[in-house]
Each structure stands twice: as C-alpha cells, then as structure tokens.
Amino acid sequence: MPHQATTPILNDLNLKIQKGERVLLLGPSGAGKSTLLLAISGSLKSMDLAQISGTIKAPSSGLLLQNSMDATVGETVFRDVAFGAESAGIAPYQISHLVAEALKAVALPIGTERTPESLSGGELQRLCLAGLLTLAPELLLLDEPTAMLDARSAFEVRSAVGQYLRMTDSTAIIAEHNFENWLPLVQRVIVLSGSGEIIDDGEPMRVLSSRRLDLLRWGLWVPGMPAPAVPTSYSKLAKQNRSQLNLERDKGEILAIVGPSGSGKTSRIDAMLSDAIAELGPTAVGWVPQNATLTFAGNTVLESASVTAYKLHGDAGTEYAIDLLKRMGLEEKLQMHPQELSGGEQRRLALASALAHKPQKLFLDEPTVGQDRVNWLRLVNAINDARSMGVKIVIATHDTHLIAFADDIEQLSMPTDVPINRPIPPKFNPTPLGLLGASALMLFTSFFIDTISSAIFGLAAVGIAILIALIRGYRPKGLKILLPALLGVLSLGLSNLWLSQDPNLINAVTAAMRLAYFVIPSLLLARHINPSVLGDQLGQLARLPARPVIAGMVALGRVTHLQQTWRHLELVRKLRGLDIQREPEVPLEDRLDILKARLNKVFGRIWELTFQLLLQSIRSGTVTAVAMEARGFSALEKGTGRLRSRTWAVEAQLTKADGTLVAVAALCGLAAIIG
C-alpha cells in the first residue's frame, strides 16, 4: 500500500492468470485497479512508492498509464516509441522498422521528428501504446487506454491491441470504466470491491450478470444502460445562488467543439480563451484544462475552490464553493491537499473551482474523461446549472453523451495540408560534445585574461567569430538569456570598482570583460545542446553507464516543459484573481511603505509560482519515472538477475562542425593570451 496509507489499497489478493489470457479488471473508483497494474509491472517496488507484502511473479510487461501527458519519455516521436525497444536490447538496425510498424498499428501517421508536446491528448495515448508494442511485452497492462480518445481512435487502439495479442499470444489485463467495447476481446472478468478484494472472477457474461447491481451502484458504464438523465432546467440550488449573487444574465449556452484526436480542439479552445480574457477580463473567465492539477490554488481542496469566490463575492462565494464541492462528491475531502486526490477527483475539483466565482464564460477541455456514471452525472449537472445561470460554456470533448446537451456544435476535421515533418539540418550543426568542448575551452583560456589588452583582444576575437557565424547563416536561439548575463557582467565590474580596498577602473573593466569573454559565447552555444543527442554521445562515444545517462537525458528534456508550465500557472493565477489586492488610501509620506508592499507582493508571487512549479515538476517527474520503468528501463536479464543490456536507436556521431567550433574557440583563446 502507498506510504502513509492507513488501510491497504489491495487486501488479501490472490490472483493467477494463465499465459495468453485477456482479462478485464472492473471495480469502483478507488478499488485499487491502477495500483494492481503498477504492482504487477514492478513499478511500485522499483520506485519505492508503496509498502508491498507478499510476492508477485509476472513475465516482462508493458504498462500504459492513465496520464499520457507525463508518460512520454523521448524528445521526439521516434525516440519515444523506440525507448521500449532499446530497453529490450533489440538491435539498432531493427528498431526503425519496429517504430514504423508500431505507429502504423496504433493508426498514428505522423512525422517521427515531431515532439510529444505538439500532439493532442488522444495522439499521446496512442504514442505511448506504440512505445509498449516495440518493447514486445509478454504481458500488456492497460489502464484506461481509450479514456482520452474519440470513437474512431478508440476503435483503432482496440484493434491494435487485439492484433498484437493474436500475433504474439501475449497476456493482457485491461482496466476501464467504459468497458463495453472491450468485451469481444476478453475471456475473463475480475471484479474488485471498494476495499481492494476480489469479489468475483470468471467468464464475462456470467460475472456481468451476477454483479450487475454492484456495477451500477459503483457507477460503471454497464452495457445496455442509457446515459444518465440530466435535468434540462436549472436546479433549485442554481436558482438560489443566482438570486443571492444578483446575477442578471441572459440564459447561457453550451458550444461543443468536436472532432477526431489531433484535429486541434485544444488549440481552438485556447484561442477562444485568450479572446475572452481580452474582452471580459481574467476573473470573468473560468478554465479547466486537460491537466486539472494546473488549476490548484491552495493547500486544501476547500481553499483551492473558494479562494477566488471569496475575493469576488465574500462569504456567499465561499458557501457556493462548498455547495459545489459537495455536489462533486468531495465533501469528505475538503481539508485534503488537492494533489492527494485521484485523477477523477482532481478534475471535479478543477470544475468546482472554475465555477465558484461565477464566470461569464467557461472553457472546458475534456471535462468528463475518466469519470464513472455517478461522477459523470455530477459534472454534467453542474455544467447544465451553470448554463441556466447565464454562463456561456465552450467544451472541447469527444463524449457523445455530453455533446447531446450542447446548444451548438463546432465540428473540426483533421488538417489536410500539414507538411511532412522533415526538419532541414542547419548549415552549421555542431553536436553537443562539440558545443561543450568549445565552452570548456573558453572557460579555461579566460583564466589567462589578466590585463585590459588581453581582455580586448579576446572579446574582439569572440565578436569577429560571432559576426562571421551570423553572416554565414547562424541564428542563435534564446537571446533573452543574454540579458541576465550582461547584468551579471555589469554587476561584477561595479562590485570590483566599489567594493575593492583599492578601487581601480582598469581592473574592474578587465574582470567584467573576462566574464563576458566566456559567458556570452557559452550561453549562445548551450542553447543549441540537444539532450537526446548528448545522451547518445555520452553513452556511445564516452562509454558512460547507459541508465544514468538516459535518466539525465530524460530529465533535461523535461526542463523544456517548465516554461510552458510556468505560463499555464501564471494564466491560472490571473484567472483566479490571486493578485487582486485592495490597497488602502494612505498619505503621500507613506508611499515608501506602498512601494515595499508592492515589492513584497511581486516577490511573493514569484515564490508562490516557483513553489507550484516545483510541485508540478515532482508530480510530473514521478509519472515519467514510472513510465520509464513500465517500458523496461530497469528490466533484468532472465536467469542472471543483472540489468539487461540496452541498445541505442540513434547512432552517435561527431561532425566537421565540432572540429571547426573547437578550433575557433582555441583561436579566441590564443588571441586573449597573446593580447
């Protein structure tokens, strides 16, 4: 069970599955289905995420996680899909073919040099499944594999899974809330109770018949049952709060943005969100992205939901937030930290938080993903009530039951003019080792700059080299990073001038120019370092141990996500009105106090965003680590107990540009030394 848990998630569980069996795993939310799949895959034990008693014996497995957004482990589509094959020790010349076949099997015809960040949620899910297929697991573990997909994409994924199982005679365990379409593929159904015990196990039709009432009570999408009935008029609670908050609005409406995975639903809703913020102001807009954890704004569920409502509506806003949380089934978890909730609970908290401050417009991206019938009804009731209270709602969704309640539908189709992604290599393309070598050489020769003339000669050589590179087509990336570097150079010079016991302008300028000599070119070069290529070189050319190199490579790749996460957190802060602060009237002589208060507010805001970014990074990193384990990252050789030898899908190389770059760095250093 997870650390700090008071009761076991899985209790007295004894399970044996024969080779080649296809098993459907059912149970209420919180029954431990995901935990069981993690345990079978070995991820729980290897990542020290839980206390496990007993034994688990399972063949090599591949686990498809619920959260595909953090489950990618490669910088490009090719590298992500190839990761499992590398873990399995498959020969490099075979991997390209396996990647192409896996992408074809999951119906994902995209350029292999695209980044996972450029894919939709549904495309990411299929990408992760393709990564499992190249691993060639004997046991396929699928956790809500089609929850993020439209009907067509879900069909293609089920077809890919079925074809793989038929070709390999592998075993499969599938956990799904909406499981009807998986029934033709499975031979056995196992039912877990809310306390994590097996209460039924056997042939699908018999189990579904005997446990029908339990499944309905738990809110599973039982075959043959219609969608839950949702009232078309707003509820008594909505009427009451409409009156309390003096809302004078016309009747709202729901616009559903629909289309296949990859058609641009999220991009469309993001554009409409930006327009609404510009038109109405941030606090008049509500937003629930696919990653619900981005919307959290407090240390407890109650605080996260009510912080904006209280700022705008006082106690009435807080009371309404509490009402919403109760209606979302979260009344027992008001004092829990939002990160402790399950994925479905986090999505319901995000919707309650977006509704609590009574926005004029509400934007929802796949709000019902992963919800059982009971919680689906809670979400849809809240959405309909908001419409009845005058809220204009835009929903990106593939949920046909939810689409039925829309007043209007905007249909998107797959773009037909997307060019094949074949990046044009730059004219000057040094590899990471060349870039690092040149930077190290610049740092070393900077120690020889001890006079103003050597500093001038060195900087002149650097400037000439940069000018020639610009003329020959070099386009540096991320020039904004030079601003803090230049401020640092200026600060060093001023510090040497003002703080020295014997102030000397020449010495201060020399120290500043020495720093600029290696910092400016090093920063310009470092921005071009590709983490994946660097990992290839360290593992193959430098012969460093593969697993630390790969872990570092994946971690460096994750750093690029931080900027986007920061922007999303800033947007949430703006929408939630967290920077709203009424400043009291004060006399002129107290303006200094106002300035201090504003500076404290700015630094406090930066601290809060940094802390939230840290939490997001820890959560994302944990999922990524589990995803790596699920793709055989720590797989052992049979019979030896040693780590399996990995292969490299991309051959590491050095280029002529590396030699040129190091030679230029050496010439710059020579100029500084001679000067």
Helices and strands as residue ranges (DSSP letters): E 22-26, H 33-41, H 43-47, E 61-64, G 68-70, H 77-87, H 92-105, G 116-118, H 121-135, E 139-143, H 151-168, E 171-175, G 180-185, E 188-192, E 198-202, H 204-210, H 212-218, H 236-244, E 253-258, H 265-280, G 282-284, E 285-288, G 292-295, H 301-313, H 315-327, G 331-333, G 338-340, H 343-356, E 361-365, H 373-388, E 392-396, H 400-403, E 408-411, H 432-446, H 452-471, G 479-481, H 482-499, H 505-526, H 531-540, H 546-575, G 588-590, H 591-630, H 656-674
